[in-house]
Amino acid sequence: ARAFAANRQPGQSIGVVTFDGGTHVVLPLSTDAEAIDAALAEPPPLGHETHLYDAIGLAVSMLENADVTVRSVVVLSDGADRGSAKTLADASEAAADAGVRVFTVGLRSRAFDAAALQELARKGGGQYLEAKAPEDLEPIFDQLGSKLASEYLIHYRSSLPANKKVVVTVTVEGFSDVVTAGYTTPSASATAEPPFQRPGIERFVRSTAGMVSTAALVALLLALAFHFLIRPRTGGVRSRLAEFVSLPILSPA
């Protein structure tokens, strides 16, 4: 772990989680070099059981709650989980959902289980490395530390429709190497809701033509209201009827 931390860039955060019969945050994510050195100064105490999957879940949640752009978990274990509440599938799905890559380092023991560590790395988009003896760990962690400290994350938005094969080519000025990666644009989920669309009448009202029509209608209504307010008022019922019939004039007896 110290070999891994030695490759850290100044702004790169590192956290430390240990696990036995429980999971323990030895160091929350930090860029403080002194705090990182202090957390890695001594080996952690040994305990019974191996809550490997719970520890991965805890590490993933720490990264989710932190302002970290590139998220990775490096796991050292013999791969034999004992007592976790989470399953292998739970840990893998949590990492995938959070966009966290999982790198696993397998250290051989009598309970060694490479399959679980290989599956974690495969589903987590990371890499599986194996140490046959403890002295193999330092070069492995040195390699991983260097790799993760020199990475760049590139984002771009694709305008291609679903289910199209895409090849992305990346070049860096000053370097002759060309890096390519491929993927297939995701298809829409069968259970996904359709894109939100406003009702037709609302789209018309919000359009330029709709706003002009609405303004004209309001102006017309205001003109009619003004007309009825200022026109002369006629007399009562008798005067209005006199326009059409002759009414007798009655004199008192």
Secondary structure, 3 states (H helix, E strand, C coil): CHHHHCCCCCCCCEEEEEECCCEEEEEEEECCHHHHHHHCCCCCCCCCCECHHHHHHHHHHHHHCCCCCCCEEEEEECCCCECCCCCHHHHHHHHHHHCCEEEEEEECCCCCCHHHHHHHHHHCCCCEEEECCHHHHHHHHHHHHHHHHCCCCCCCCCCCCCCCEEEEEEECCCCCCEEEEEEECCCCCCCCCCCCCCCHHHHHHHCHHHHHHHHHHHHHHHHHHHHHHHCCCCCCHHHHHHCCCCCCCCCCC
